[in-house]
Amino acid sequence: MKITSWFLIPFMLFHLPATVTATVRRLHDINRSGWWVLLAVFHIKIKTGIISLSIGLMILCIMLCFEGSLSSNKFGKVPEI
């Protein structure tokens, strides 16, 4: 393990709760359960040259780009801006 990895681990652990919370809130905005966040840890990796892609993470990123609900859904009402 490289020395830079030892510096990144505390950084990632510090930001993990905020990242998961924001992702779950966004999933609720598009009327999806927060359990979909587990797609980020579902790893079927496709290695193409130097790039390694996680299928679950790609699906989650695409889902997060969907438009949010325009009216109330089962997770609550639309927040006011």
Secondary structure as GFF3:
##gff-version 3
##sequence-region A 1 81
A	DSSP	alpha_helix	3	29	.	.	.	ID=ss1
A	DSSP	three_ten_helix	34	41	.	.	.	ID=ss2
A	DSSP	beta_strand	45	48	.	.	.	ID=ss3
A	DSSP	beta_strand	51	54	.	.	.	ID=ss4
A	DSSP	alpha_helix	55	64	.	.	.	ID=ss5
###
